[in-house]
Amino acid sequence: MNLCEARAILFSAIEGGTTYWVREIEFLGPLAVVEKLRTGGYDPIKFEKTISKVREANPAEILDRIAVTGSRFITPEDEHWPLSLNDLATPPIALIVKGAIDALHAPSLAIVGTRNPTNYGVHIAGDFAAGFVDREWVIVSGGAYGIDAAAHRGALVAEGITVAVLAAGIDVNYPAGHARLFAEIAETGALVSEVLPGSRAIPARFLTRNRLIAALSKATLVVEAAFRSGSLRTARDAAELMRPVMAIPGPITSPTSEGCHRLIGERAAEVVTSVVDAVEFVTTFR
């Protein structure tokens, strides 16, 4: 068994972003962790499900299952691995990527926000995506309805590259209405997933997915977000990585702008009102 096969086994058995297992893998190495799981080195009651999955896993079948989707399985040992992910407290065990892997290495801006945006939010997300694409940046988002979709489409309309980090398997069109959008993204950009093909998008995976969006990007822009929003988690993940965070102000009476105003009020994000402002802030950020 080689390192790639060991990581494939662990990838299939462990949910992304699990602090305990990430630390075990970093300390012992993937091969040793697989061996320890298979030979009874961990508490058989506490880790029953993980042990069972690892003992039943066939790395060749896992890698074939990924290859059938037209995707690649990349690991931290791979030359194509985005080094920015190593800044995370819980970096992924591996990633599945469909499309242009080079898109993960270009300067990129994460654009995130609510699934229920106003027309103003959709317009702003598309304009900022196009503006950064014109400056040869990649646009990163989560492939969801709303601001995510507006950002992806803004980049595509401007004939740029965009990356969608999914909360489901690489072959699962979630949301279903984005099947065509995902196909267009993969033509020039990339789809990224931290779970096996066929995996459903459960709530916890949206939160762990957000840290990948933040880590893959040089900066994060929140366009519209409610007071309690997953987009704020992405912003805070970016801030923890010492990456610039920006927010678009909206009407003070708009619920969809409460999250942005919260970030601005807490000085957790810089106010930006134009692409020029955003580019200047990102390029001069220290």
Short mmCIF file of the C-alpha atoms (twelve columns), coordinates in Angstrom:
data_MODEL
# 
_entry.id   MODEL 
# 
loop_
_atom_site.group_PDB 
_atom_site.id 
_atom_site.type_symbol 
_atom_site.label_atom_id 
_atom_site.label_alt_id 
_atom_site.label_comp_id 
_atom_site.label_asym_id 
_atom_site.label_seq_id 
_atom_site.Cartn_x 
_atom_site.Cartn_y 
_atom_site.Cartn_z 
_atom_site.pdbx_PDB_model_num 
ATOM 1   C CA . MET A 1   0.000   0.000  0.000   1 
ATOM 2   C CA . ASN A 2   1.332   3.446  -0.934  1 
ATOM 3   C CA . LEU A 3   0.566   6.892  0.475   1 
ATOM 4   C CA . CYS A 4   -2.116  7.652  -2.109  1 
ATOM 5   C CA . GLU A 5   -3.926  4.397  -1.341  1 
ATOM 6   C CA . ALA A 6   -3.680  5.013  2.409   1 
ATOM 7   C CA . ARG A 7   -5.161  8.487  1.989   1 
ATOM 8   C CA . ALA A 8   -7.921  7.067  -0.232  1 
ATOM 9   C CA . ILE A 9   -8.881  4.664  2.565   1 
ATOM 10  C CA . LEU A 10  -8.879  7.420  5.197   1 
ATOM 11  C CA . PHE A 11  -10.739 9.781  2.847   1 
ATOM 12  C CA . SER A 12  -13.506 7.207  2.483   1 
ATOM 13  C CA . ALA A 13  -13.810 6.600  6.224   1 
ATOM 14  C CA . ILE A 14  -13.312 10.003 7.876   1 
ATOM 15  C CA . GLU A 15  -15.462 13.106 7.527   1 
ATOM 16  C CA . GLY A 16  -13.551 16.163 6.328   1 
ATOM 17  C CA . GLY A 17  -12.363 18.630 8.934   1 
ATOM 18  C CA . THR A 18  -12.302 16.161 11.832  1 
ATOM 19  C CA . THR A 19  -9.669  17.626 14.156  1 
ATOM 20  C CA . TYR A 20  -8.695  14.413 15.938  1 
ATOM 21  C CA . TRP A 21  -7.993  12.435 12.789  1 
ATOM 22  C CA . VAL A 22  -6.258  15.296 11.002  1 
ATOM 23  C CA . ARG A 23  -3.817  15.532 13.907  1 
ATOM 24  C CA . GLU A 24  -3.303  11.775 14.001  1 
ATOM 25  C CA . ILE A 25  -2.516  11.736 10.281  1 
ATOM 26  C CA . GLU A 26  -0.124  14.682 10.585  1 
ATOM 27  C CA . PHE A 27  1.679   13.128 13.564  1 
ATOM 28  C CA . LEU A 28  1.822   9.463  12.535  1 
ATOM 29  C CA . GLY A 29  1.385   9.620  8.767   1 
ATOM 30  C CA . PRO A 30  -1.430  8.080  6.657   1 
ATOM 31  C CA . LEU A 31  0.124   4.613  6.397   1 
ATOM 32  C CA . ALA A 32  0.587   4.278  10.151  1 
ATOM 33  C CA . VAL A 33  -2.938  5.485  10.914  1 
ATOM 34  C CA . VAL A 34  -4.468  2.967  8.502   1 
ATOM 35  C CA . GLU A 35  -2.380  0.175  10.015  1 
ATOM 36  C CA . LYS A 36  -3.278  1.212  13.546  1 
ATOM 37  C CA . LEU A 37  -6.994  1.302  12.680  1 
ATOM 38  C CA . ARG A 38  -6.812  -2.146 11.095  1 
ATOM 39  C CA . THR A 39  -4.880  -3.772 13.942  1 
ATOM 40  C CA . GLY A 40  -6.858  -2.551 16.934  1 
ATOM 41  C CA . GLY A 41  -4.723  0.401  17.911  1 
ATOM 42  C CA . TYR A 42  -7.739  2.626  18.591  1 
ATOM 43  C CA . ASP A 43  -10.653 2.334  21.006  1 
ATOM 44  C CA . PRO A 44  -12.973 -0.230 19.335  1 
ATOM 45  C CA . ILE A 45  -16.095 1.296  20.860  1 
ATOM 46  C CA . LYS A 46  -15.383 4.998  20.404  1 
ATOM 47  C CA . PHE A 47  -14.125 4.572  16.838  1 
ATOM 48  C CA . GLU A 48  -16.251 1.584  15.809  1 
ATOM 49  C CA . LYS A 49  -17.628 3.105  12.591  1 
ATOM 50  C CA . THR A 50  -14.276 4.432  11.416  1 
ATOM 51  C CA . ILE A 51  -12.498 1.148  12.144  1 
ATOM 52  C CA . SER A 52  -15.182 -0.804 10.295  1 
ATOM 53  C CA . LYS A 53  -14.990 1.444  7.237   1 
ATOM 54  C CA . VAL A 54  -11.202 1.286  7.099   1 
ATOM 55  C CA . ARG A 55  -11.115 -2.508 7.411   1 
ATOM 56  C CA . GLU A 56  -13.671 -2.887 4.631   1 
ATOM 57  C CA . ALA A 57  -12.136 -0.272 2.306   1 
ATOM 58  C CA . ASN A 58  -10.504 -1.312 -0.948  1 
ATOM 59  C CA . PRO A 59  -8.277  1.524  -2.194  1 
ATOM 60  C CA . ALA A 60  -8.313  0.343  -5.818  1 
ATOM 61  C CA . GLU A 61  -12.124 0.383  -5.839  1 
ATOM 62  C CA . ILE A 62  -12.194 3.836  -4.226  1 
ATOM 63  C CA . LEU A 63  -9.803  5.306  -6.785  1 
ATOM 64  C CA . ASP A 64  -11.680 3.621  -9.665  1 
ATOM 65  C CA . ARG A 65  -14.942 5.067  -8.347  1 
ATOM 66  C CA . ILE A 66  -13.390 8.531  -8.506  1 
ATOM 67  C CA . ALA A 67  -11.822 8.021  -11.928 1 
ATOM 68  C CA . VAL A 68  -15.165 6.971  -13.433 1 
ATOM 69  C CA . THR A 69  -16.497 10.475 -12.744 1 
ATOM 70  C CA . GLY A 70  -13.735 12.024 -14.852 1 
ATOM 71  C CA . SER A 71  -12.117 13.469 -11.733 1 
ATOM 72  C CA . ARG A 72  -8.714  13.299 -10.102 1 
ATOM 73  C CA . PHE A 73  -7.824  12.351 -6.552  1 
ATOM 74  C CA . ILE A 74  -5.110  14.672 -5.244  1 
ATOM 75  C CA . THR A 75  -3.287  14.507 -1.920  1 
ATOM 76  C CA . PRO A 76  -0.859  16.736 -0.009  1 
ATOM 77  C CA . GLU A 77  1.979   14.679 -1.504  1 
ATOM 78  C CA . ASP A 78  0.783   15.496 -5.047  1 
ATOM 79  C CA . GLU A 79  2.555   18.206 -7.063  1 
ATOM 80  C CA . HIS A 80  -0.872  19.662 -7.916  1 
ATOM 81  C CA . TRP A 81  -1.861  20.110 -4.268  1 
ATOM 82  C CA . PRO A 82  -2.817  23.754 -3.445  1 
ATOM 83  C CA . LEU A 83  -0.313  24.649 -0.722  1 
ATOM 84  C CA . SER A 84  -2.673  27.300 0.659   1 
ATOM 85  C CA . LEU A 85  -4.794  24.472 2.109   1 
ATOM 86  C CA . ASN A 86  -1.946  23.561 4.432   1 
ATOM 87  C CA . ASP A 87  -2.583  26.809 6.326   1 
ATOM 88  C CA . LEU A 88  -5.806  25.340 7.707   1 
ATOM 89  C CA . ALA A 89  -5.965  23.987 11.247  1 
ATOM 90  C CA . THR A 90  -7.737  20.973 9.725   1 
ATOM 91  C CA . PRO A 91  -6.478  20.562 6.149   1 
ATOM 92  C CA . PRO A 92  -8.268  17.978 4.009   1 
ATOM 93  C CA . ILE A 93  -7.005  14.406 3.860   1 
ATOM 94  C CA . ALA A 94  -7.324  14.682 0.082   1 
ATOM 95  C CA . LEU A 95  -9.519  16.318 -2.556  1 
ATOM 96  C CA . ILE A 96  -11.422 15.233 -5.620  1 
ATOM 97  C CA . VAL A 97  -11.088 17.688 -8.509  1 
ATOM 98  C CA . LYS A 98  -12.913 17.719 -11.830 1 
ATOM 99  C CA . GLY A 99  -11.687 20.128 -14.470 1 
ATOM 100 C CA . ALA A 100 -8.590  22.317 -14.580 1 
ATOM 101 C CA . ILE A 101 -6.446  21.676 -11.513 1 
ATOM 102 C CA . ASP A 102 -4.324  24.712 -12.453 1 
ATOM 103 C CA . ALA A 103 -7.315  26.878 -11.490 1 
ATOM 104 C CA . LEU A 104 -6.578  26.029 -7.850  1 
ATOM 105 C CA . HIS A 105 -3.165  27.712 -8.072  1 
ATOM 106 C CA . ALA A 106 -4.114  31.055 -9.630  1 
ATOM 107 C CA . PRO A 107 -4.806  34.260 -7.621  1 
ATOM 108 C CA . SER A 108 -8.437  33.904 -6.572  1 
ATOM 109 C CA . LEU A 109 -11.259 35.758 -4.860  1 
ATOM 110 C CA . ALA A 110 -13.983 33.992 -2.885  1 
ATOM 111 C CA . ILE A 111 -17.407 35.569 -3.354  1 
ATOM 112 C CA . VAL A 112 -20.030 34.287 -0.932  1 
ATOM 113 C CA . GLY A 113 -23.431 35.251 0.381   1 
ATOM 114 C CA . THR A 114 -27.058 34.378 0.919   1 
ATOM 115 C CA . ARG A 115 -29.075 31.841 -1.057  1 
ATOM 116 C CA . ASN A 116 -31.933 34.351 -1.139  1 
ATOM 117 C CA . PRO A 117 -30.359 37.532 -2.495  1 
ATOM 118 C CA . THR A 118 -31.984 40.715 -3.674  1 
ATOM 119 C CA . ASN A 119 -31.570 41.874 -7.263  1 
ATOM 120 C CA . TYR A 120 -28.971 44.282 -5.898  1 
ATOM 121 C CA . GLY A 121 -26.941 41.408 -4.457  1 
ATOM 122 C CA . VAL A 122 -27.084 39.360 -7.646  1 
ATOM 123 C CA . HIS A 123 -25.972 42.367 -9.682  1 
ATOM 124 C CA . ILE A 124 -23.091 43.207 -7.328  1 
ATOM 125 C CA . ALA A 125 -21.844 39.613 -7.149  1 
ATOM 126 C CA . GLY A 126 -21.804 39.311 -10.924 1 
ATOM 127 C CA . ASP A 127 -20.109 42.679 -11.408 1 
ATOM 128 C CA . PHE A 128 -17.359 41.991 -8.865  1 
ATOM 129 C CA . ALA A 129 -16.755 38.531 -10.339 1 
ATOM 130 C CA . ALA A 130 -16.417 39.998 -13.827 1 
ATOM 131 C CA . GLY A 131 -14.202 42.803 -12.555 1 
ATOM 132 C CA . PHE A 132 -11.739 40.439 -10.922 1 
ATOM 133 C CA . VAL A 133 -11.830 38.080 -13.916 1 
ATOM 134 C CA . ASP A 134 -10.802 41.022 -16.101 1 
ATOM 135 C CA . ARG A 135 -7.719  41.261 -13.881 1 
ATOM 136 C CA . GLU A 136 -7.035  37.526 -14.448 1 
ATOM 137 C CA . TRP A 137 -8.257  36.343 -11.061 1 
ATOM 138 C CA . VAL A 138 -10.185 33.120 -10.509 1 
ATOM 139 C CA . ILE A 139 -13.549 33.331 -8.719  1 
ATOM 140 C CA . VAL A 140 -14.199 30.757 -5.981  1 
ATOM 141 C CA . SER A 141 -17.603 30.026 -4.456  1 
ATOM 142 C CA . GLY A 142 -19.774 27.215 -3.170  1 
ATOM 143 C CA . GLY A 143 -22.043 26.386 -6.112  1 
ATOM 144 C CA . ALA A 144 -25.240 27.165 -4.176  1 
ATOM 145 C CA . TYR A 145 -28.267 29.159 -5.300  1 
ATOM 146 C CA . GLY A 146 -28.146 32.917 -4.851  1 
ATOM 147 C CA . ILE A 147 -24.900 34.861 -4.487  1 
ATOM 148 C CA . ASP A 148 -22.743 31.798 -5.212  1 
ATOM 149 C CA . ALA A 149 -24.459 31.211 -8.534  1 
ATOM 150 C CA . ALA A 150 -24.330 34.914 -9.435  1 
ATOM 151 C CA . ALA A 151 -20.573 34.950 -8.782  1 
ATOM 152 C CA . HIS A 152 -19.933 31.821 -10.859 1 
ATOM 153 C CA . ARG A 153 -22.085 33.110 -13.721 1 
ATOM 154 C CA . GLY A 154 -20.480 36.565 -13.579 1 
ATOM 155 C CA . ALA A 155 -17.080 34.948 -14.053 1 
ATOM 156 C CA . LEU A 156 -18.280 32.749 -16.918 1 
ATOM 157 C CA . VAL A 157 -20.020 35.602 -18.745 1 
ATOM 158 C CA . ALA A 158 -16.765 37.551 -18.539 1 
ATOM 159 C CA . GLU A 159 -15.048 34.515 -20.108 1 
ATOM 160 C CA . GLY A 160 -13.094 33.864 -16.938 1 
ATOM 161 C CA . ILE A 161 -12.352 30.899 -14.718 1 
ATOM 162 C CA . THR A 162 -14.329 29.925 -11.647 1 
ATOM 163 C CA . VAL A 163 -14.078 27.152 -9.041  1 
ATOM 164 C CA . ALA A 164 -17.029 25.611 -7.194  1 
ATOM 165 C CA . VAL A 165 -16.294 23.899 -3.877  1 
ATOM 166 C CA . LEU A 166 -19.117 21.414 -3.352  1 
ATOM 167 C CA . ALA A 167 -20.684 20.068 -0.170  1 
ATOM 168 C CA . ALA A 168 -21.693 16.868 -1.981  1 
ATOM 169 C CA . GLY A 169 -19.976 14.281 -4.156  1 
ATOM 170 C CA . ILE A 170 -18.341 15.488 -7.359  1 
ATOM 171 C CA . ASP A 171 -21.001 13.657 -9.401  1 
ATOM 172 C CA . VAL A 172 -23.968 14.933 -7.376  1 
ATOM 173 C CA . ASN A 173 -25.703 17.961 -8.860  1 
ATOM 174 C CA . TYR A 174 -26.641 19.750 -5.662  1 
ATOM 175 C CA . PRO A 175 -28.598 21.855 -6.042  1 
ATOM 176 C CA . ALA A 176 -30.212 19.935 -8.911  1 
ATOM 177 C CA . GLY A 177 -30.922 23.133 -10.835 1 
ATOM 178 C CA . HIS A 178 -27.183 23.748 -11.234 1 
ATOM 179 C CA . ALA A 179 -26.339 20.714 -13.374 1 
ATOM 180 C CA . ARG A 180 -25.691 22.894 -16.416 1 
ATOM 181 C CA . LEU A 181 -23.783 25.493 -14.396 1 
ATOM 182 C CA . PHE A 182 -21.480 22.839 -12.929 1 
ATOM 183 C CA . ALA A 183 -20.793 21.449 -16.407 1 
ATOM 184 C CA . GLU A 184 -19.869 24.937 -17.640 1 
ATOM 185 C CA . ILE A 185 -17.621 25.544 -14.630 1 
ATOM 186 C CA . ALA A 186 -15.719 22.285 -15.216 1 
ATOM 187 C CA . GLU A 187 -15.016 23.168 -18.859 1 
ATOM 188 C CA . THR A 188 -12.514 25.891 -17.989 1 
ATOM 189 C CA . GLY A 189 -12.402 25.909 -14.191 1 
ATOM 190 C CA . ALA A 190 -12.880 23.216 -11.591 1 
ATOM 191 C CA . LEU A 191 -15.295 21.464 -9.282  1 
ATOM 192 C CA . VAL A 192 -13.839 20.448 -5.911  1 
ATOM 193 C CA . SER A 193 -15.176 17.983 -3.347  1 
ATOM 194 C CA . GLU A 194 -13.961 16.613 -0.015  1 
ATOM 195 C CA . VAL A 195 -16.306 13.603 -0.046  1 
ATOM 196 C CA . LEU A 196 -16.639 10.479 -2.175  1 
ATOM 197 C CA . PRO A 197 -18.717 10.461 -5.372  1 
ATOM 198 C CA . GLY A 198 -22.375 9.858  -4.604  1 
ATOM 199 C CA . SER A 199 -22.186 11.477 -1.157  1 
ATOM 200 C CA . ARG A 200 -25.148 13.661 -0.132  1 
ATOM 201 C CA . ALA A 201 -24.888 17.283 0.955   1 
ATOM 202 C CA . ILE A 202 -25.638 17.110 4.682   1 
ATOM 203 C CA . PRO A 203 -25.679 20.321 6.807   1 
ATOM 204 C CA . ALA A 204 -22.288 19.732 8.473   1 
ATOM 205 C CA . ARG A 205 -20.573 19.489 5.100   1 
ATOM 206 C CA . PHE A 206 -21.527 23.037 4.180   1 
ATOM 207 C CA . LEU A 207 -19.613 24.346 7.191   1 
ATOM 208 C CA . THR A 208 -16.516 22.226 6.530   1 
ATOM 209 C CA . ARG A 209 -16.742 23.177 2.831   1 
ATOM 210 C CA . ASN A 210 -16.599 26.859 3.785   1 
ATOM 211 C CA . ARG A 211 -13.094 26.550 5.221   1 
ATOM 212 C CA . LEU A 212 -11.882 25.220 1.855   1 
ATOM 213 C CA . ILE A 213 -13.389 28.193 0.025   1 
ATOM 214 C CA . ALA A 214 -11.539 30.547 2.377   1 
ATOM 215 C CA . ALA A 215 -8.233  28.671 2.159   1 
ATOM 216 C CA . LEU A 216 -8.228  28.342 -1.623  1 
ATOM 217 C CA . SER A 217 -8.715  32.094 -2.012  1 
ATOM 218 C CA . LYS A 218 -6.375  35.027 -1.591  1 
ATOM 219 C CA . ALA A 219 -9.291  37.117 -0.270  1 
ATOM 220 C CA . THR A 220 -12.999 36.769 0.559   1 
ATOM 221 C CA . LEU A 221 -15.883 39.084 -0.345  1 
ATOM 222 C CA . VAL A 222 -19.281 38.787 1.368   1 
ATOM 223 C CA . VAL A 223 -21.958 40.368 -0.817  1 
ATOM 224 C CA . GLU A 224 -25.222 39.757 1.070   1 
ATOM 225 C CA . ALA A 225 -25.693 37.651 4.186   1 
ATOM 226 C CA . ALA A 226 -28.221 37.367 6.983   1 
ATOM 227 C CA . PHE A 227 -27.206 38.096 10.578  1 
ATOM 228 C CA . ARG A 228 -26.614 34.379 11.134  1 
ATOM 229 C CA . SER A 229 -25.247 32.982 7.911   1 
ATOM 230 C CA . GLY A 230 -22.848 30.304 6.756   1 
ATOM 231 C CA . SER A 231 -21.164 32.990 4.677   1 
ATOM 232 C CA . LEU A 232 -20.019 34.648 7.885   1 
ATOM 233 C CA . ARG A 233 -18.296 31.396 8.791   1 
ATOM 234 C CA . THR A 234 -16.360 31.588 5.519   1 
ATOM 235 C CA . ALA A 235 -15.386 35.164 6.332   1 
ATOM 236 C CA . ARG A 236 -14.183 34.200 9.791   1 
ATOM 237 C CA . ASP A 237 -12.272 31.224 8.382   1 
ATOM 238 C CA . ALA A 238 -10.517 33.617 6.002   1 
ATOM 239 C CA . ALA A 239 -9.724  36.031 8.833   1 
ATOM 240 C CA . GLU A 240 -8.226  33.201 10.905  1 
ATOM 241 C CA . LEU A 241 -5.939  32.484 7.947   1 
ATOM 242 C CA . MET A 242 -4.917  36.152 7.920   1 
ATOM 243 C CA . ARG A 243 -6.520  36.648 4.508   1 
ATOM 244 C CA . PRO A 244 -8.300  39.928 3.665   1 
ATOM 245 C CA . VAL A 245 -12.072 39.964 4.165   1 
ATOM 246 C CA . MET A 246 -14.379 42.481 2.496   1 
ATOM 247 C CA . ALA A 247 -18.101 43.160 2.723   1 
ATOM 248 C CA . ILE A 248 -20.569 45.039 0.540   1 
ATOM 249 C CA . PRO A 249 -22.794 47.469 2.466   1 
ATOM 250 C CA . GLY A 250 -26.522 47.424 1.779   1 
ATOM 251 C CA . PRO A 251 -29.661 49.258 2.925   1 
ATOM 252 C CA . ILE A 252 -29.779 49.434 6.725   1 
ATOM 253 C CA . THR A 253 -33.322 48.025 6.594   1 
ATOM 254 C CA . SER A 254 -32.391 44.988 4.497   1 
ATOM 255 C CA . PRO A 255 -32.252 41.635 6.373   1 
ATOM 256 C CA . THR A 256 -29.993 40.248 3.635   1 
ATOM 257 C CA . SER A 257 -27.345 42.855 4.475   1 
ATOM 258 C CA . GLU A 258 -27.386 42.397 8.261   1 
ATOM 259 C CA . GLY A 259 -24.503 39.918 8.151   1 
ATOM 260 C CA . CYS A 260 -22.347 42.266 6.075   1 
ATOM 261 C CA . HIS A 261 -23.109 45.148 8.437   1 
ATOM 262 C CA . ARG A 262 -22.257 42.898 11.375  1 
ATOM 263 C CA . LEU A 263 -18.823 42.112 9.895   1 
ATOM 264 C CA . ILE A 264 -18.227 45.782 9.141   1 
ATOM 265 C CA . GLY A 265 -19.377 46.856 12.607  1 
ATOM 266 C CA . GLU A 266 -17.090 44.325 14.288  1 
ATOM 267 C CA . ARG A 267 -14.234 45.490 12.042  1 
ATOM 268 C CA . ALA A 268 -13.956 41.946 10.779  1 
ATOM 269 C CA . ALA A 269 -14.325 43.106 7.173   1 
ATOM 270 C CA . GLU A 270 -13.336 46.081 5.072   1 
ATOM 271 C CA . VAL A 271 -16.119 48.073 3.414   1 
ATOM 272 C CA . VAL A 272 -15.769 48.044 -0.373  1 
ATOM 273 C CA . THR A 273 -18.061 49.746 -2.871  1 
ATOM 274 C CA . SER A 274 -16.273 49.110 -6.155  1 
ATOM 275 C CA . VAL A 275 -14.011 46.595 -7.841  1 
ATOM 276 C CA . VAL A 276 -11.221 49.166 -7.792  1 
ATOM 277 C CA . ASP A 277 -11.594 49.544 -4.008  1 
ATOM 278 C CA . ALA A 278 -11.510 45.778 -3.554  1 
ATOM 279 C CA . VAL A 279 -8.459  45.248 -5.764  1 
ATOM 280 C CA . GLU A 280 -6.571  48.032 -3.997  1 
ATOM 281 C CA . PHE A 281 -7.404  46.641 -0.552  1 
ATOM 282 C CA . VAL A 282 -6.379  43.094 -1.451  1 
ATOM 283 C CA . THR A 283 -3.135  44.091 -3.136  1 
ATOM 284 C CA . THR A 284 -2.052  46.359 -0.247  1 
ATOM 285 C CA . PHE A 285 -3.243  44.079 2.586   1 
ATOM 286 C CA . ARG A 286 -0.639  43.280 5.208   1 
# 
